[in-house]
Amino acid sequence: MTADAGTGHAIDGDAILRIRDLDAGYGDLQILSDVVLDVADGEYVTIVGPNGAGKSTVMKTVFGLTTHMGGTVEFEGKSIQGLAPERIIREGVGFVPQNDNVFPGLSVRENLEMGAYILDEVPEDQIETIYDRFPILRERSDQKAGTLSGGQRQMVAMGRALMLDPDLLLLDEPSAGLAPDLVSDMFDRIDRINDSGTAVLMVEQNAKEALRRCDRGYVLVNGENRYTDRGDVLLADEDVRRDFLGG
Amino acid sequence: MGTTDSSIVDSARARPGLLFVALLGGLLLVDLAAKLAGVGLGPIGGSISVDRLGSNLWNGVVIGLVIGLAGIGLSMTYSILSFANFAHGDLVSVGAFSGWGVAFLIAGLGDVSVRALLTVRDAGNASPGDIGAHILTTPGAILVGLLAAFVVTALLAVALDRAFYKPMRDRDGISLLIASIGAALIVRYLLQFVYGSDRRGITASVDASNLAFDPLGLSVNAHELTILVAAVGLMLAMHGMLQHTKLGTAMRAMADNKDLALITGIPAERVVTATWIIGGGLAGASGYLYVLLRGTIQFDFGWLLLLLIFAAVILGGIGSVYGAIVGGLVIGVVFTTSTIWIPSDFNQAAAFGVMILMLLLRPEGLFGGVTTT
């Protein structure tokens, strides 16, 4: 293998999310083996790779939604292995899944309120912050989320995950199902979320755009690490381009 | 004129069943009008008094409210836990027995042995009339009984969940359904063991308890009014809870999407427990009110009522709380007004007939796909 892209998957400094030698899957079916992945504080990291590479499985494993078979997952120095999703949220991780990521029968505001369920009081200032970030949601506040367009629904889903002002936001295919002219708006929004200090770990089918925007990228193949490097380095790498980015 | 005609014909071709139901419904209405007017036209028409129609409708509304109240819990547990709980009817019975036991205890303490009172039995020479459970003579006992019915049934529902359903939370709906039939049998025959299997009278009759509404020719008794007030009150409280509290919003969220609720940080088990408390409590309250309406109690009446409750919930769109209420009213009114046309032995069949028509024409039910919970 003559790739220039790096094959050292860990970072040198401190990482807020630290995954080591992770084996995980569903039931008896192992998907990930020996996955190593770091996200530094405030960093923007994407995972790319072919279908079935286990990209989404990494995220679900961080949230304890898969069968853990070995290795460790640490967040801010604490093991979050085996914690209930409720606890992981409390530690400061937000998750926007790929499909069905809003409660269709609840209003936009109620969707956001559910994101802060673990707090005793509804954090009005945080709702305002999210409305400032996504002004269309303020207009649609009382509308049922199920009646919104795909792009607006994605905003509700992100807003819900941002309600507790997480240190790390997990985004699973945020551009999936969006009309092409909305995709770059969506990436702009993710940039702004990251600019405000939230670390982002994103799985994205739209690999070129994702690598162009992120700080670092991981290429996953068959549930294993293949390449890890800065986004622009991966984009420029010939092997990566040929094998994973369609030339 | 051509366009309207052809569009009607087209839609009739597309939905022949709808046309059939519309024709049948129209025919019944014409027949009803003819009966009210006292005109006989061959097979249709005849005579029926406005009074009788009015009292049929009123009785239907009262029964419908009781069925709808019971249906709320069935629909909630279906939407949040994804299984049809066949033990729900027996929760209705438990509410009736426990609630009336407490009501009797308060109404008859001192005169009759506590054991006889709590087991809702005639004891020695004390008949239900002597114990005197009636809203006009012992309103306090009746109200505390209602509360007791709610609380005891809610606790039992949570206990059944912990014992049977919680360990099976990840199983599919069919396994849980079969487990619930087992739970239903256990509860039903425990009731028979404790309370006996005889049908017995519960409420006292009190003279002058009927309030006549003359203009309509409607005679409404105090127990029916009590049911109306209690059921509507509980339904409004339910509505307020679902729409305006954090717990209610979380219930709607879980009914919408359980997986998302989990990763959003909604504590699923606490919401499930609250669902059993409210759904079970309402089932118990409805059983208690049903006995207030009928005046008699028997260990398996809730099980027999369960079919009508299911019919109401399916009619309204299973999973929808508001659908359960509306479905209950429709089933109740069909149940009582169908006796205008068919012998009263068959009125239950009429109620199921309406449910089957609904399943054929609009399988998702009245509120299905429109609102969750």
Contacts between the chains, C-beta under 8 A, distances in Angstrom:
chain1	res1	chain2	res2	distance
A	63	B	263	5.9
A	65	B	263	7.2
A	85	B	262	5.3
A	85	B	263	5.0
A	85	B	265	6.5
A	86	B	265	4.8
A	86	B	266	7.8
A	86	B	267	5.8
A	89	B	263	7.9
A	89	B	264	7.7
A	89	B	265	4.1
A	90	B	265	7.5
A	95	B	263	5.1
A	97	B	259	7.7
A	97	B	260	6.9
A	97	B	263	6.6
A	100	B	257	5.6
A	100	B	259	7.6
A	100	B	260	6.3
A	101	B	260	6.4
A	102	B	260	7.6
A	103	B	252	7.3
A	103	B	253	4.7
A	103	B	256	4.3
A	103	B	257	5.9
A	103	B	260	6.5
A	103	B	261	7.7
A	104	B	256	5.9
A	104	B	257	7.8
A	104	B	372	7.8
A	105	B	252	5.7
A	105	B	255	7.4
A	105	B	256	4.8
A	105	B	371	6.5
A	105	B	372	4.0
A	105	B	373	7.2
A	106	B	249	6.5
A	106	B	252	6.0
A	106	B	253	5.9
A	106	B	256	6.7
A	110	B	249	5.2
A	110	B	252	7.8
A	110	B	253	7.7
A	113	B	246	7.3
A	113	B	249	6.5
A	114	B	249	6.6
A	114	B	250	6.8
A	114	B	253	5.2
A	114	B	261	7.6
A	114	B	264	5.3
A	114	B	266	6.3
A	115	B	264	6.0
A	115	B	265	7.6
A	117	B	246	7.2
A	117	B	250	6.4
A	117	B	264	6.6
A	117	B	265	5.2
A	117	B	266	5.1
A	117	B	267	7.7
A	118	B	265	4.9
A	122	B	246	7.9
A	160	B	264	6.5
A	164	B	265	8.0
